[in-house]
Structure formats: C-alpha cells, structure tokens
Amino acid sequence: MDNPNYKSGFVAIIGRPNVGKSTLLNYVVGQKVAIMSNVAQTTRNKIQGIYTSPEAQIVFIDTPGIHKPSTKLGDFMEKSAMSALDEVDAVLFVVSATEKRGPGDDFIIERLKKVSQPIFLVVNKIDQVNPNDLPEIVSQYKDTLSFKDIVPISALQGNNVNNLINDLIEILPNGPQYYPADQVSDHPERFVIAEMIREKVFLLTRQEVPHSVAVDVTSVKREDENHLHISANIIVERPGQKGIIIGKGGKMLKKIGTMARQDIERLLGDKVFLQLWVKVVPDWRDKSAMLKDYGYRNKDY
C-alpha cells in the first residue's frame, strides 16, 4: 500500500449494557460481527470489528457493557472492558438518548477520567427521541469530561455514523493497514459461530435462560468445498433451563439451530449442517476452569 498519509488505529466502544454498542459496530463494519439482543450482557468478549477504506483502517474493540459484577463471569467482563481502554487510540463513550444518565454512566465517567486518549461522546438512538430534546440529553454529560466531540447518531438507521467515522479518521495516527481489506473481524470462526448460536438462544428463550448460557463449538469439519459440519453444545446451569431450550418435542432447539445455521451460512458462504446438544453444567459461571473452556481466558483482559 503506497499511501503515505494512510491512517490506522484502534478504537474502544464503551458504555452501559443495551446502549447500542454492538449495533453501531455492525453498522460500521457492514455485517454481523457482534451479536445483538435486548438482553443486557450479550457481548462477553472484546469483539474486534474492522473498518477499511482507501484512506484508513479502524479496528474497533467492542467492550462488554459495564455493570457491577456478581459472578466470576461478571468480574471477567468488567476487567475485559476496562483493559480495552489502555490499548487504543480513541474511545467512543456510547450513551442512549432514551435513558437518563445513571450510576452505570457515572462509573464509566470516573474510569474515563484516567484515560489520556481522545474521548467522543456518542449519543445513540436519536431516532427514538424528539430532536428538540437533544440539547437537554447532551447537557447531562457534556461537562463531565473534556470530550473531543459530541456526536448524536442512530446506529440502527446509520444517521450521522459517517460523520463519526470521519471524526475518528482525523485524529488517528498515520500507520499501516493491519488487516486485509475484506476482513471484518479478527476472531476465529469458532468464536463467531458460538456467538451466533448464543444470539438465537437469547432471541428465542425467556428471560431466565440467557445469562447462564454459554456455547461450546466442539467441531468444525469441512465435508467438501461447499459444505461444513458444525457441532456445538449449549451449556446451561439448571435442568429446567435445558428443558426450555430443547422445548416441546425438541421444537425450540430446532428453531435455534435453523436460525443460527442461516446466519452462519451467510457469514461463511458455505452450506452448513449444524448439530446442537444441550448440557447442564451447574454454576459454570463461577468456575474458572469452565470459563476458560468456554472461551473466557485471562489473556482476553
């Protein structure tokens, strides 16, 4: 690549659960990298989405939503979110226009006071509020930190997201293109496949299941040039949750499998045969060895 003015860098996306961080990442990258659901704590690892243009490459780190940890998994997620702030060129602090500033935001603001990199306040979900209310929404935050810029956006509809990208490119250092132009994530396929299955569990099952679900992809085998055979275990903490996920006559598990398979096929461009099992592992969220088995490793934070 010959452009001496090429810009590249790493940008952390941080904010309370459910403010739309993953939606923003997916819009910028142009396809599904981070899973989305309206259940808090969906994103458990730092997902990297990669935006590439002729002028710049931005590697986005989507941190888990910050909340008070109550289990080892929660503790992992908070450490993971905070460590992302030490290794980036800029930070996007995403807040929701539909919610008042709360203790979770104050917690993040306190942590951001120790960050020397430029911080952008991104006010998301502006499509859901009256434009006349925006100044009042912004005023809750604007004096808490010295923001590089305040950018109101709708991640869902894409309003103003390009302006945000241009703002970021302006402050990034000159640097190399770290990843090939067509690569949108640095996560291995297994991780992304597990996330897609987990998203469907979130989407289709009732509230009591999601937080205690992990997905362990046990094998990805290529049958031939166009066909993949994938096996995965859905891990829950209680037998009752297993029953909910399997559903009457196996209907729910079949639905989860069908929807996940369609997403995986779109991502990988292959025909996929997906086999799912449900396993009960009591209290897996509080067992360090289990966390490692299911992909939450110390090196991730």
C-alpha positions as CSV (number, residue, x, y, z in Angstrom):
1,M,0.0,0.0,0.0
2,D,1.6,3.3,-1.2
3,N,-0.4,6.0,0.5
4,P,2.0,7.7,2.9
5,N,-1.0,9.5,4.6
6,Y,-2.9,6.3,5.4
7,K,-4.4,6.4,8.9
8,S,-4.9,3.4,11.2
9,G,-5.6,2.8,14.8
10,F,-7.7,1.1,17.5
11,V,-10.9,2.5,18.9
12,A,-12.7,1.2,22.0
13,I,-16.5,1.3,22.2
14,I,-17.7,1.6,25.8
15,G,-21.0,2.1,27.5
16,R,-23.7,0.7,29.7
17,P,-25.4,-2.5,28.6
18,N,-28.0,-2.0,25.9
19,V,-27.0,1.4,24.6
20,G,-26.4,0.0,21.1
21,K,-22.6,-0.6,21.0
22,S,-22.9,-3.8,19.0
23,T,-25.5,-2.3,16.7
24,L,-23.0,0.6,16.0
25,L,-20.1,-1.9,15.4
26,N,-22.2,-3.9,13.0
27,Y,-23.4,-0.9,11.1
28,V,-19.8,0.4,10.6
29,V,-18.4,-2.9,9.6
30,G,-21.4,-3.7,7.3
31,Q,-22.1,-7.2,8.5
32,K,-22.8,-9.1,11.7
33,V,-19.7,-9.3,13.9
34,A,-21.1,-8.6,17.3
35,I,-24.3,-10.3,18.4
36,M,-27.3,-8.2,19.2
37,S,-30.1,-8.7,21.6
38,N,-32.1,-6.7,24.1
39,V,-30.8,-8.7,27.0
40,A,-28.1,-7.0,29.0
41,Q,-24.6,-8.6,29.0
42,T,-24.8,-10.0,25.5
43,T,-21.2,-9.2,24.5
44,R,-18.9,-11.1,26.7
45,N,-15.5,-10.8,25.0
46,K,-13.8,-7.9,23.3
47,I,-15.0,-8.3,19.7
48,Q,-12.9,-6.6,17.1
49,G,-14.7,-5.3,14.1
50,I,-12.6,-3.8,11.3
51,Y,-13.5,-0.8,9.1
52,T,-11.3,-0.4,6.0
53,S,-11.4,2.4,3.4
54,P,-8.9,3.7,0.8
55,E,-7.9,6.3,3.4
56,A,-7.9,4.4,6.7
57,Q,-8.4,1.3,8.7
58,I,-10.1,1.4,12.1
59,V,-10.1,-1.6,14.4
60,F,-13.0,-1.4,16.8
61,I,-12.9,-3.1,20.2
62,D,-16.5,-3.6,21.5
63,T,-16.2,-4.0,25.2
64,P,-18.8,-5.8,27.4
65,G,-21.4,-3.5,28.9
66,I,-20.2,-2.3,32.3
67,H,-22.2,-3.4,35.3
68,K,-21.5,-4.4,38.9
69,P,-20.1,-7.9,38.8
70,S,-21.8,-10.6,40.8
71,T,-20.1,-13.7,39.4
72,K,-16.7,-14.7,38.2
73,L,-18.0,-14.2,34.7
74,G,-19.2,-10.7,35.6
75,D,-15.8,-10.0,37.0
76,F,-14.1,-11.2,33.8
77,M,-16.4,-9.0,31.7
78,E,-15.7,-5.8,33.7
79,K,-11.9,-6.4,33.7
80,S,-12.2,-7.1,29.9
81,A,-14.0,-3.8,29.3
82,M,-11.6,-1.7,31.3
83,S,-8.4,-3.2,29.9
84,A,-9.6,-2.2,26.4
85,L,-9.1,1.4,27.3
86,D,-5.4,1.0,27.9
87,E,-4.6,-0.1,24.4
88,V,-6.4,2.2,22.0
89,D,-6.1,5.5,20.1
90,A,-9.5,6.8,20.9
91,V,-12.6,5.9,22.9
92,L,-16.3,6.1,22.0
93,F,-18.4,6.5,25.1
94,V,-21.9,5.5,23.9
95,V,-25.0,6.6,25.8
96,S,-28.6,6.2,24.9
97,A,-30.8,9.2,24.1
98,T,-33.7,7.3,25.5
99,E,-32.4,6.9,29.0
100,K,-31.3,9.4,31.7
101,R,-27.7,9.4,32.9
102,G,-27.5,6.8,35.6
103,P,-25.0,5.2,38.1
104,G,-23.6,3.0,35.4
105,D,-22.7,6.0,33.3
106,D,-21.1,7.7,36.3
107,F,-19.0,4.6,36.9
108,I,-17.7,4.7,33.3
109,I,-17.1,8.5,33.5
110,E,-14.9,8.0,36.6
111,R,-12.8,5.4,34.8
112,L,-12.6,7.6,31.7
113,K,-11.1,10.4,33.8
114,K,-7.9,8.3,33.9
115,V,-7.8,8.0,30.1
116,S,-5.5,10.3,28.1
117,Q,-6.7,9.3,24.6
118,P,-9.4,11.4,22.9
119,I,-12.9,10.5,24.1
120,F,-16.0,11.0,21.9
121,L,-19.4,11.2,23.5
122,V,-21.7,9.2,21.1
123,V,-25.4,9.8,21.8
124,N,-27.2,6.9,20.2
125,K,-30.9,6.2,19.4
126,I,-31.7,9.7,18.4
127,D,-34.3,8.2,16.0
128,Q,-36.3,7.5,19.1
129,V,-36.5,11.0,20.7
130,N,-37.7,14.4,19.7
131,P,-34.8,16.4,18.2
132,N,-35.8,19.4,20.4
133,D,-34.9,17.2,23.5
134,L,-31.3,16.6,22.3
135,P,-29.7,19.6,23.9
136,E,-31.1,18.6,27.3
137,I,-30.0,15.0,26.8
138,V,-26.4,16.1,25.9
139,S,-26.3,18.6,28.8
140,Q,-26.4,15.6,31.3
141,Y,-22.9,14.6,30.1
142,K,-21.1,17.4,28.4
143,D,-19.3,18.9,31.4
144,T,-18.4,15.5,32.9
145,L,-15.3,15.0,30.7
146,S,-13.4,17.1,28.1
147,F,-14.9,15.3,25.1
148,K,-13.1,15.6,21.8
149,D,-16.5,15.8,20.2
150,I,-20.2,15.1,20.9
151,V,-21.9,13.1,18.1
152,P,-25.6,12.3,18.1
153,I,-26.3,9.2,16.0
154,S,-28.7,6.4,15.2
155,A,-26.7,3.2,14.9
156,L,-29.8,1.4,13.7
157,Q,-30.5,3.7,10.8
158,G,-27.0,4.9,10.2
159,N,-27.8,8.6,10.9
160,N,-24.6,10.6,11.3
161,V,-22.4,7.5,11.6
162,N,-20.3,8.6,8.7
163,N,-19.5,11.9,10.4
164,L,-18.4,9.9,13.4
165,I,-16.1,7.8,11.3
166,N,-14.6,10.9,9.6
167,D,-14.0,12.5,13.1
168,L,-12.1,9.4,14.1
169,I,-10.0,9.2,11.0
170,E,-8.9,12.8,11.5
171,I,-7.4,12.1,14.9
172,L,-5.9,8.6,14.1
173,P,-2.1,8.4,13.6
174,N,-0.6,7.5,10.2
175,G,0.0,3.8,10.1
176,P,-0.2,0.5,8.2
177,Q,-3.2,-1.5,7.2
178,Y,-3.2,-4.2,9.9
179,Y,-5.7,-6.5,8.3
180,P,-6.7,-7.4,4.7
181,A,-9.4,-5.0,3.2
182,D,-12.0,-7.8,3.1
183,Q,-11.5,-9.0,6.7
184,V,-14.2,-7.7,9.2
185,S,-13.1,-9.4,12.4
186,D,-10.0,-10.9,14.0
187,H,-11.9,-13.6,15.8
188,P,-11.5,-17.2,14.8
189,E,-14.5,-18.7,13.1
190,R,-15.4,-20.9,16.1
191,F,-15.9,-17.8,18.3
192,V,-18.2,-16.1,15.8
193,I,-20.2,-19.3,15.2
194,A,-20.7,-19.7,19.0
195,E,-21.8,-16.1,19.3
196,M,-24.4,-16.5,16.5
197,I,-25.8,-19.6,18.2
198,R,-25.9,-17.8,21.6
199,E,-27.7,-14.8,20.0
200,K,-30.5,-17.1,18.8
201,V,-30.8,-18.6,22.3
202,F,-31.2,-15.0,23.6
203,L,-33.7,-14.1,21.0
204,L,-36.0,-17.1,21.4
205,T,-35.9,-18.1,25.0
206,R,-37.5,-16.5,28.0
207,Q,-35.6,-14.1,30.4
208,E,-34.5,-16.7,32.9
209,V,-32.2,-18.5,30.5
210,P,-29.9,-16.1,28.7
211,H,-27.3,-15.0,31.3
212,S,-26.5,-18.6,32.2
213,V,-25.9,-19.8,28.6
214,A,-22.5,-20.5,27.0
215,V,-21.9,-22.1,23.7
216,D,-19.0,-24.5,23.1
217,V,-18.3,-25.3,19.5
218,T,-16.8,-28.8,19.6
219,S,-16.0,-29.3,15.9
220,V,-16.0,-27.6,12.6
221,K,-15.3,-30.1,9.8
222,R,-15.3,-29.4,6.1
223,E,-17.2,-32.2,4.2
224,D,-16.2,-30.8,0.8
225,E,-15.6,-27.5,-1.0
226,N,-19.0,-26.1,-0.1
227,H,-20.2,-28.0,2.9
228,L,-19.3,-27.6,6.6
229,H,-20.4,-29.9,9.5
230,I,-20.5,-28.0,12.8
231,S,-21.2,-29.5,16.3
232,A,-21.8,-27.4,19.4
233,N,-23.0,-27.7,23.0
234,I,-25.3,-25.1,24.5
235,I,-24.3,-25.0,28.2
236,V,-26.9,-24.1,30.9
237,E,-26.7,-24.1,34.7
238,R,-30.0,-25.9,35.6
239,P,-32.1,-28.8,34.2
240,G,-35.1,-26.5,33.9
241,Q,-33.2,-24.3,31.5
242,K,-32.3,-27.3,29.5
243,G,-36.0,-28.1,29.1
244,I,-36.8,-24.6,28.0
245,I,-34.0,-24.6,25.3
246,I,-35.0,-28.0,24.0
247,G,-38.7,-27.1,24.0
248,K,-41.7,-29.4,23.5
249,G,-40.7,-32.2,21.2
250,G,-37.4,-30.5,20.5
251,K,-39.1,-27.6,18.7
252,M,-37.2,-24.8,20.4
253,L,-33.8,-26.3,19.8
254,K,-34.7,-26.9,16.2
255,K,-35.7,-23.3,15.8
256,I,-32.5,-22.1,17.4
257,G,-30.5,-24.3,15.1
258,T,-32.3,-23.3,11.9
259,M,-31.9,-19.5,12.6
260,A,-28.2,-19.9,13.7
261,R,-27.4,-22.0,10.6
262,Q,-28.8,-19.4,8.3
263,D,-26.7,-16.7,9.9
264,I,-23.6,-18.9,9.8
265,E,-24.1,-19.7,6.1
266,R,-24.4,-16.0,5.3
267,L,-21.2,-15.3,7.2
268,L,-19.1,-18.2,5.8
269,G,-20.6,-18.5,2.4
270,D,-21.0,-22.3,2.8
271,K,-23.8,-24.8,3.2
272,V,-23.8,-25.8,6.9
273,F,-25.0,-28.9,8.7
274,L,-25.4,-27.8,12.4
275,Q,-25.8,-30.2,15.3
276,L,-26.7,-28.8,18.7
277,W,-26.8,-30.5,22.1
278,V,-27.8,-29.0,25.5
279,K,-25.6,-29.7,28.5
280,V,-26.2,-28.9,32.2
281,V,-23.1,-27.7,34.0
282,P,-24.1,-26.4,37.4
283,D,-22.7,-22.9,38.3
284,W,-20.3,-22.8,35.3
285,R,-20.1,-19.0,35.6
286,D,-18.3,-19.3,38.9
287,K,-15.8,-21.9,37.9
288,S,-12.5,-20.5,36.5
289,A,-11.7,-23.8,34.6
290,M,-15.2,-23.7,33.0
291,L,-14.8,-20.1,31.9
292,K,-11.6,-21.0,30.2
293,D,-13.2,-24.0,28.5
294,Y,-15.9,-21.7,27.1
295,G,-13.6,-19.1,25.7
296,Y,-13.2,-16.6,28.5
297,R,-9.4,-16.6,29.1
298,N,-7.2,-14.4,31.2
299,K,-5.3,-13.2,28.1
300,D,-8.5,-11.5,27.0
301,Y,-8.2,-8.9,29.7
